Amino acid sequence: MMKYFVEIISQIILHTTKRTIADILQKEVFSPLGFKETNWYNTFDETFVEVIGKDTNPHWSASQIIDGSKMNMYASAREFAKWGLVHLNEGNHDGRQLFDPEIIRIATKIQSPQYSNQDLPENGIFWFVKGTQASKSEIGEAVPNGAYQILGYTTVTLLVIPSEKIVAVRMFNSYGNPKGYDYLRDVKDFGNVIVQCLK
């Protein structure tokens, strides 16, 4: 579902601005932040950590398209954390307002409808948001309300906890779940461990 949402949004942005998501982010966000290790790629060089999948296909790449409408966005841990810090600071970077704080507030505020099933995760725009103790939330039980988190294909995780002024990142270079792996428990425990470390 998310894949189609991104593709539709991409087409709307391209139609209205005549620019791709990748172009907009590169010029308006990545360049001002000094990012050199974040972008959409469909080729690999020695600067990449191999993404391990099957032995016959050590690199994972979903598409040759690098306009921001598909997968293939890669980032370093340091720049991923910096992205979280810009969100924590509501679009401000080194005393300079890069974009309207309202954009951050909208993206990281619960936008999903109120379901009768209270177990479902709560979502902002591309972010999971912690508003309750929803059992299927990707954010850990110990993480305070108001936190938000975004995930990547290999379960890379960026967690922002505004009440603690904390940004936490974890990175993986493999995909696929080993037998017995509990994805939901694992991603929740990442946040729970971060909160435990604050005590």
Secondary structure, 3 states (H helix, E strand, C coil): CHHHHHHHHHHHHHHHHCCCHHHHHHHHHHHHHCCCCCEECCCCCCCCCCCECECCECCCCCCCCCCCCCCCEECCHHHHHHHHHHHHCCCEECCEECCCHHHHHHHCCCCCCCCCCCCCCCECCCCEECCCCCCCCCCCCCCCCCCEEEECCCCCEEEEEHHHCEEEEECCCECCCCCCCCHHHHHHHHHHHHHHHHC
